[in-house]
């Protein structure tokens, strides 16, 4: 399978005109049949149609273009390998969003584990003696503004529970409806509303000035 050129994505193509929801569903069903039959042309069509959305979803979670490119490629490799198990219980787009967010979160957890391991091993000598103390936490007086504050909020977003992080990303980065997010997360619209409310509460709390210094 050819390597996907996700690092040089063109702007998303305008939405094609469709006659009806039934026609769209029929076209998608035909594409799935072709994919399950091993059609390389159908796979190229799938990549062309969805690579921007997959890449941008992953990028919104990982914040690294290089890592997002790698993970997006992994998503399409997984699609290529598992399309035979697709049964149409969700739309193709919903299934792809689900794979993309799952892969991105897995990559995120693995990256955190590697960083923690590297950090703690850096504190120890060969005989497990502590070489230096961990750095002090930021003082309460530290205030981040402008671009620094944006980066802080992105870091806070990455620390949210997985479901909240995905719901917030799909809503604010991909502009999916509550119904679409519910389909991706396999939950209900009220549950999505609750996830978004809790995510916004947590993030907004970090925008408030420190009450001890007001």
C-alpha positions as CSV (number, residue, x, y, z in Angstrom):
1,X,0.0,0.0,0.0
2,X,1.4,3.4,-1.0
3,X,2.5,5.7,1.8
4,X,-0.1,8.4,2.5
5,X,1.1,11.9,1.8
6,X,-0.6,13.4,4.9
7,X,2.1,15.9,5.6
8,X,1.2,17.9,2.6
9,X,-2.6,17.8,2.7
10,X,-4.6,20.0,0.3
11,X,-7.5,22.1,1.6
12,X,-10.6,20.0,2.1
13,X,-12.7,19.7,-1.1
14,X,-16.1,21.3,-1.1
15,X,-18.9,18.9,-0.1
16,X,-20.3,17.1,-3.1
17,X,-23.9,17.7,-4.0
18,X,-26.1,14.7,-3.1
19,X,-29.6,13.9,-4.1
20,X,-30.9,12.4,-0.9
21,X,-29.8,10.7,2.3
22,X,-30.7,7.4,0.7
23,X,-28.4,8.1,-2.2
24,X,-25.6,8.9,0.2
25,X,-26.2,5.8,2.2
26,X,-26.3,3.7,-1.0
27,X,-23.0,5.2,-2.3
28,X,-21.3,4.5,1.1
29,X,-22.6,0.9,1.1
30,X,-21.2,0.4,-2.4
31,X,-17.9,1.8,-1.3
32,X,-17.8,-0.5,1.7
33,X,-18.5,-3.5,-0.6
34,X,-15.7,-2.5,-2.8
35,X,-13.3,-2.0,0.1
36,X,-14.2,-5.4,1.5
37,X,-13.6,-6.9,-1.9
38,X,-10.0,-5.5,-1.8
39,X,-10.4,-2.7,-4.3
40,X,-7.3,-0.5,-4.3
41,X,-9.3,2.2,-6.1
42,X,-11.9,2.2,-3.4
43,X,-9.3,2.5,-0.8
44,X,-7.8,5.5,-2.5
45,X,-11.2,7.0,-2.7
46,X,-11.7,6.5,1.0
47,X,-8.3,8.1,1.8
48,X,-9.0,11.1,-0.5
49,X,-12.4,11.6,1.1
50,X,-11.5,11.3,4.8
51,X,-7.7,11.9,5.2
52,X,-8.2,15.6,6.1
53,X,-10.8,14.8,8.8
54,X,-8.8,11.9,10.3
55,X,-5.5,13.9,10.3
56,X,-7.1,17.0,11.9
57,X,-8.8,15.0,14.5
58,X,-5.6,13.3,15.5
59,X,-3.7,16.5,15.4
60,X,-6.2,18.2,17.7
61,X,-5.5,15.5,20.3
62,X,-1.7,15.1,19.8
63,X,-0.7,18.7,18.8
64,X,2.3,17.4,16.9
65,X,2.1,17.4,13.1
66,X,4.7,14.6,12.8
67,X,3.0,12.4,15.4
68,X,-0.4,13.1,13.9
69,X,0.8,12.1,10.4
70,X,2.1,8.8,11.8
71,X,-1.0,8.0,13.7
72,X,-3.3,9.0,10.8
73,X,-1.4,6.6,8.6
74,X,-1.9,3.9,11.3
75,X,-5.6,4.6,11.2
76,X,-5.9,4.0,7.5
77,X,-3.7,0.9,7.8
78,X,-6.1,-0.4,10.4
79,X,-9.0,0.4,8.1
80,X,-7.4,-1.5,5.3
81,X,-6.8,-4.5,7.6
82,X,-10.1,-4.6,9.4
83,X,-12.7,-3.3,6.8
84,X,-13.9,-6.9,6.5
85,X,-15.3,-6.7,10.1
86,X,-17.2,-3.4,9.3
87,X,-21.0,-4.2,9.6
88,X,-22.5,-0.8,9.0
89,X,-23.7,-0.4,12.5
90,X,-22.4,3.2,12.3
91,X,-21.6,5.4,9.3
92,X,-18.2,5.1,7.7
93,X,-17.3,8.6,9.0
94,X,-18.3,7.7,12.5
95,X,-16.2,4.5,12.5
96,X,-13.2,6.5,11.2
97,X,-13.6,9.1,13.9
98,X,-13.8,6.3,16.4
99,X,-10.6,4.7,15.1
100,X,-8.8,8.0,14.9
101,X,-9.6,9.1,18.5
102,X,-8.8,5.6,19.8
103,X,-5.4,5.5,18.1
104,X,-4.6,9.1,19.1
105,X,-5.4,8.5,22.8
106,X,-3.4,5.2,22.8
107,X,-0.4,7.1,21.3
108,X,-0.9,9.8,23.9
109,X,-0.9,7.4,26.8
110,X,2.2,5.6,25.5
111,X,4.1,8.9,25.1
112,X,3.2,9.9,28.6
113,X,4.5,6.6,29.9
114,X,7.8,7.0,28.0
115,X,8.2,10.5,29.4
116,X,7.5,9.4,33.0
117,X,10.0,6.5,32.6
118,X,12.7,8.8,31.2
119,X,12.1,11.4,33.9
120,X,12.4,9.0,36.8
121,X,15.4,7.1,35.4
122,X,17.1,10.5,35.0
123,X,16.8,11.0,38.7
124,X,18.7,7.8,39.6
125,X,22.3,6.7,39.2
126,X,23.4,3.2,38.1
127,X,23.1,2.1,41.7
128,X,19.6,3.6,42.1
129,X,20.9,6.6,44.2
130,X,19.0,9.8,43.6
131,X,21.3,12.1,41.7
132,X,19.2,15.2,42.0
133,X,15.8,16.2,43.3
134,X,12.8,16.8,41.1
135,X,12.3,20.4,40.2
136,X,10.0,22.4,42.4
137,X,6.4,23.0,41.3
138,X,5.6,26.4,39.8
139,X,5.1,29.0,42.4
140,X,1.6,30.4,43.0
141,X,2.8,33.7,41.6
142,X,3.5,32.2,38.2
143,X,1.0,33.5,35.6
144,X,0.9,32.5,32.0
145,X,-0.5,34.9,29.5
146,X,-1.1,35.1,25.8
147,X,0.4,32.2,23.8
148,X,1.8,30.6,27.0
149,X,-1.7,30.5,28.5
150,X,-3.0,28.8,25.3
151,X,-0.3,26.2,25.6
152,X,-1.2,25.7,29.3
153,X,-4.9,25.1,28.4
154,X,-3.9,22.6,25.7
155,X,-1.8,20.8,28.3
156,X,-4.9,20.8,30.6
157,X,-7.0,19.5,27.8
158,X,-4.6,16.5,27.3
159,X,-5.1,15.7,31.0
160,X,-8.8,15.5,30.9
161,X,-10.4,12.1,31.1
162,X,-10.4,10.4,27.6
163,X,-14.2,10.8,27.0
164,X,-14.2,14.5,27.9
165,X,-11.1,15.1,25.8
166,X,-12.6,13.4,22.7
167,X,-16.0,15.1,23.1
168,X,-14.4,18.6,23.5
169,X,-12.1,18.0,20.5
170,X,-14.8,16.7,18.2
171,X,-17.1,19.6,19.2
172,X,-14.7,22.5,19.1
173,X,-12.0,21.3,16.6
174,X,-14.1,19.3,14.2
175,X,-17.4,21.0,14.9
176,X,-19.4,17.8,15.0
177,X,-23.0,17.9,16.3
178,X,-23.9,16.4,19.7
179,X,-25.6,13.6,17.8
180,X,-22.5,12.8,15.8
181,X,-20.3,12.9,18.9
182,X,-22.7,10.6,20.6
183,X,-22.4,8.2,17.7
184,X,-18.6,8.3,17.8
185,X,-18.5,7.7,21.6
186,X,-21.3,5.2,21.5
187,X,-23.3,7.1,24.1
188,X,-26.3,9.4,24.4
189,X,-26.7,13.1,23.6
190,X,-27.3,14.0,27.3
191,X,-24.1,12.1,28.2
192,X,-22.2,14.2,25.6
193,X,-23.7,17.4,27.0
194,X,-22.5,16.3,30.5
195,X,-19.0,15.5,29.2
196,X,-18.7,18.9,27.5
197,X,-20.0,20.7,30.6
198,X,-17.4,19.0,32.8
199,X,-14.6,19.6,30.3
200,X,-15.5,23.3,30.1
201,X,-15.7,23.6,33.8
202,X,-12.2,22.2,34.3
203,X,-10.7,24.2,31.5
204,X,-12.4,27.5,32.6
205,X,-11.1,27.0,36.2
206,X,-7.6,27.4,34.9
207,X,-8.5,30.8,33.3
208,X,-9.6,32.3,36.6
209,X,-7.1,34.5,38.4
210,X,-5.6,33.1,41.6
211,X,-8.0,34.3,44.3
212,X,-5.1,34.8,46.7
213,X,-3.7,37.4,44.4
214,X,-6.8,39.3,43.3
